[in-house]
């Protein structure tokens, strides 16, 4: 069944979109990520214009993150104070990101920027996660415990603040910066940034793993909501019908994903996620490096 | 009085001796949520004020042109190992959609001068005034525009698509694709003899979004803040709804 998307102005098969939403939902249920890093490239592949894909993914992530954060709030695994500090940075970052996005859109370099961001970040995160989980697998076989984290440079900065839920007493500068960079990425890449924030919170801020996912989801809701609004008001690129189709698929998929996730071991899950991240990264890198079949591209302007 | 009558008689052949009368099966196309392209029948007849046909084969050329907009054509080049958009040319006016349907090969029906005057072929329908200095091969960019839109099925020439009966009645089908943009689609019907256009008729197909599509499009462009908030409200409701629903199913 074909659906004509009013903002993207293309006709797309509704089942393809439900399928994309479903697959991403399954993965986000399995791995606890928003799935934005998968949705945006998949939308590119089915022919949605990049600007619409980025803005609409942001809207879709709002929904999946709310669904997730409610579950974490019930389990009291959300550090609201830390979330607010990250958010303050995130909002500034998102505004900055949309501004950069618009400038590059006018220059015709937005596709390049988005793809480059994806290749770089997916490559780094994927590789780190792959190595880390391989080591973890080896450790569990050897029966050794992971080493305890020590204090690092993060703990010597001024403006210290108590974060009770996380059991931390650290400067607000690092969480602000983490929030800021995630905000920029959210606006440019149409992702929540969970896949960058989660490692940053664990390794840089030293937060306990159990509060990390809930807190990052809390921050993601507000940053992506803000990004959606900015894209809607400055570019008019949020496609509501596209978002709804993705949502329906995503919501159902997430429930199946959670079931599958329970059946697998944590290390196996992380290796699978790392492989997936590297796969998407490889495909996008190939697009940049190999000669495209069509070197010309068209951008129709509004009638004058 | 006699000289006046003689003058009128002499002047008559110069007035269009053959005239095209045509209509469309529908002059409005509504794009709704399940729009999957549309087919329009163009039909008509040739009206003559004398019994004998003039010399040369009768030809019919139908063109359907979507709204014209400026288009930026960008070219990728390899820079530091990766493919980057480096050159850009703005084509001043290019129709979003252009179909030509004819009775015979186009170059046998319309001469180059008539093409220039009426802008019939795709090359002529696109207007490109000048390329910025420093780009020598601006023609390549226009060519690329035509190639990409032809591959997308937006530009097409269908030679022999018009059927003509007894040198008088003609009909043709024009397919409008699913990825149509809004606007007025100018439909021109040319009657030709020996490369010259002897009569023409112009009509318009109005293509517009209807129903939900129209409502959302207008809302997004005229009340962007409300549209953005509405999108968020849907997302929040869906997220909360899903969480509650599945908790209810499980417990």
HADDOCK unambig.tbl for C-alpha pairs under 7 A between the chains (distance, minus, plus):
assign (segid A and resid 2 and name CA) (segid B and resid 34 and name CA) 5.78 0.50 0.50
assign (segid A and resid 2 and name CA) (segid B and resid 36 and name CA) 6.41 0.50 0.50
assign (segid A and resid 3 and name CA) (segid B and resid 33 and name CA) 5.45 0.50 0.50
assign (segid A and resid 3 and name CA) (segid B and resid 34 and name CA) 4.82 0.50 0.50
assign (segid A and resid 3 and name CA) (segid B and resid 35 and name CA) 6.78 0.50 0.50
assign (segid A and resid 4 and name CA) (segid B and resid 32 and name CA) 6.98 0.50 0.50
assign (segid A and resid 4 and name CA) (segid B and resid 33 and name CA) 4.95 0.50 0.50
assign (segid A and resid 4 and name CA) (segid B and resid 34 and name CA) 5.87 0.50 0.50
assign (segid A and resid 4 and name CA) (segid B and resid 35 and name CA) 5.95 0.50 0.50
assign (segid A and resid 6 and name CA) (segid B and resid 213 and name CA) 5.16 0.50 0.50
assign (segid A and resid 6 and name CA) (segid B and resid 216 and name CA) 6.86 0.50 0.50
assign (segid A and resid 6 and name CA) (segid B and resid 217 and name CA) 5.86 0.50 0.50
assign (segid A and resid 7 and name CA) (segid B and resid 217 and name CA) 6.26 0.50 0.50
assign (segid A and resid 9 and name CA) (segid B and resid 179 and name CA) 6.49 0.50 0.50
assign (segid A and resid 9 and name CA) (segid B and resid 181 and name CA) 6.81 0.50 0.50
assign (segid A and resid 10 and name CA) (segid B and resid 179 and name CA) 4.81 0.50 0.50
assign (segid A and resid 11 and name CA) (segid B and resid 178 and name CA) 5.83 0.50 0.50
assign (segid A and resid 11 and name CA) (segid B and resid 179 and name CA) 5.51 0.50 0.50
assign (segid A and resid 59 and name CA) (segid B and resid 232 and name CA) 6.59 0.50 0.50
assign (segid A and resid 59 and name CA) (segid B and resid 235 and name CA) 6.67 0.50 0.50
assign (segid A and resid 60 and name CA) (segid B and resid 235 and name CA) 6.55 0.50 0.50
assign (segid A and resid 62 and name CA) (segid B and resid 235 and name CA) 6.09 0.50 0.50
assign (segid A and resid 62 and name CA) (segid B and resid 236 and name CA) 6.79 0.50 0.50
assign (segid A and resid 63 and name CA) (segid B and resid 235 and name CA) 4.44 0.50 0.50
assign (segid A and resid 63 and name CA) (segid B and resid 236 and name CA) 5.33 0.50 0.50
assign (segid A and resid 63 and name CA) (segid B and resid 238 and name CA) 6.06 0.50 0.50
assign (segid A and resid 63 and name CA) (segid B and resid 239 and name CA) 4.28 0.50 0.50
assign (segid A and resid 64 and name CA) (segid B and resid 239 and name CA) 5.66 0.50 0.50
assign (segid A and resid 66 and name CA) (segid B and resid 236 and name CA) 6.66 0.50 0.50
assign (segid A and resid 66 and name CA) (segid B and resid 239 and name CA) 5.24 0.50 0.50
assign (segid A and resid 66 and name CA) (segid B and resid 240 and name CA) 6.39 0.50 0.50
assign (segid A and resid 67 and name CA) (segid B and resid 239 and name CA) 4.43 0.50 0.50
assign (segid A and resid 67 and name CA) (segid B and resid 240 and name CA) 5.54 0.50 0.50
assign (segid A and resid 67 and name CA) (segid B and resid 242 and name CA) 6.60 0.50 0.50
assign (segid A and resid 67 and name CA) (segid B and resid 243 and name CA) 5.10 0.50 0.50
assign (segid A and resid 109 and name CA) (segid B and resid 85 and name CA) 6.70 0.50 0.50
assign (segid A and resid 112 and name CA) (segid B and resid 84 and name CA) 6.79 0.50 0.50
assign (segid A and resid 225 and name CA) (segid B and resid 232 and name CA) 6.59 0.50 0.50
assign (segid A and resid 228 and name CA) (segid B and resid 228 and name CA) 6.70 0.50 0.50
assign (segid A and resid 229 and name CA) (segid B and resid 225 and name CA) 6.95 0.50 0.50
assign (segid A and resid 229 and name CA) (segid B and resid 228 and name CA) 5.01 0.50 0.50
assign (segid A and resid 229 and name CA) (segid B and resid 229 and name CA) 6.87 0.50 0.50
assign (segid A and resid 232 and name CA) (segid B and resid 224 and name CA) 5.82 0.50 0.50
assign (segid A and resid 232 and name CA) (segid B and resid 225 and name CA) 6.96 0.50 0.50
assign (segid A and resid 232 and name CA) (segid B and resid 228 and name CA) 5.26 0.50 0.50
assign (segid A and resid 233 and name CA) (segid B and resid 224 and name CA) 4.79 0.50 0.50
assign (segid A and resid 233 and name CA) (segid B and resid 225 and name CA) 5.65 0.50 0.50
assign (segid A and resid 236 and name CA) (segid B and resid 220 and name CA) 5.95 0.50 0.50
assign (segid A and resid 236 and name CA) (segid B and resid 221 and name CA) 6.34 0.50 0.50
assign (segid A and resid 236 and name CA) (segid B and resid 224 and name CA) 6.74 0.50 0.50
assign (segid A and resid 240 and name CA) (segid B and resid 231 and name CA) 6.10 0.50 0.50
assign (segid A and resid 251 and name CA) (segid B and resid 242 and name CA) 6.31 0.50 0.50
assign (segid A and resid 288 and name CA) (segid B and resid 82 and name CA) 5.30 0.50 0.50
assign (segid A and resid 288 and name CA) (segid B and resid 83 and name CA) 5.51 0.50 0.50
assign (segid A and resid 289 and name CA) (segid B and resid 81 and name CA) 6.40 0.50 0.50
assign (segid A and resid 289 and name CA) (segid B and resid 82 and name CA) 4.93 0.50 0.50
assign (segid A and resid 289 and name CA) (segid B and resid 83 and name CA) 6.40 0.50 0.50
assign (segid A and resid 295 and name CA) (segid B and resid 75 and name CA) 5.55 0.50 0.50
assign (segid A and resid 295 and name CA) (segid B and resid 76 and name CA) 5.02 0.50 0.50
assign (segid A and resid 296 and name CA) (segid B and resid 73 and name CA) 6.61 0.50 0.50
assign (segid A and resid 296 and name CA) (segid B and resid 74 and name CA) 5.42 0.50 0.50
assign (segid A and resid 296 and name CA) (segid B and resid 75 and name CA) 4.40 0.50 0.50
assign (segid A and resid 296 and name CA) (segid B and resid 76 and name CA) 6.25 0.50 0.50
assign (segid A and resid 296 and name CA) (segid B and resid 144 and name CA) 6.45 0.50 0.50
assign (segid A and resid 297 and name CA) (segid B and resid 73 and name CA) 5.71 0.50 0.50
assign (segid A and resid 297 and name CA) (segid B and resid 74 and name CA) 5.21 0.50 0.50
assign (segid A and resid 297 and name CA) (segid B and resid 75 and name CA) 6.49 0.50 0.50
assign (segid A and resid 298 and name CA) (segid B and resid 71 and name CA) 6.57 0.50 0.50
assign (segid A and resid 298 and name CA) (segid B and resid 72 and name CA) 5.78 0.50 0.50
assign (segid A and resid 298 and name CA) (segid B and resid 73 and name CA) 4.74 0.50 0.50
assign (segid A and resid 298 and name CA) (segid B and resid 74 and name CA) 6.38 0.50 0.50
assign (segid A and resid 298 and name CA) (segid B and resid 145 and name CA) 6.95 0.50 0.50
assign (segid A and resid 299 and name CA) (segid B and resid 71 and name CA) 5.57 0.50 0.50
assign (segid A and resid 299 and name CA) (segid B and resid 72 and name CA) 5.07 0.50 0.50
assign (segid A and resid 299 and name CA) (segid B and resid 73 and name CA) 6.51 0.50 0.50
assign (segid A and resid 300 and name CA) (segid B and resid 69 and name CA) 6.56 0.50 0.50
assign (segid A and resid 300 and name CA) (segid B and resid 70 and name CA) 6.17 0.50 0.50
assign (segid A and resid 300 and name CA) (segid B and resid 71 and name CA) 4.30 0.50 0.50
assign (segid A and resid 300 and name CA) (segid B and resid 72 and name CA) 6.29 0.50 0.50
assign (segid A and resid 301 and name CA) (segid B and resid 69 and name CA) 6.13 0.50 0.50
assign (segid A and resid 301 and name CA) (segid B and resid 70 and name CA) 5.46 0.50 0.50
assign (segid A and resid 301 and name CA) (segid B and resid 71 and name CA) 5.67 0.50 0.50
assign (segid A and resid 302 and name CA) (segid B and resid 69 and name CA) 6.31 0.50 0.50
assign (segid A and resid 303 and name CA) (segid B and resid 69 and name CA) 4.74 0.50 0.50
assign (segid A and resid 303 and name CA) (segid B and resid 70 and name CA) 6.72 0.50 0.50
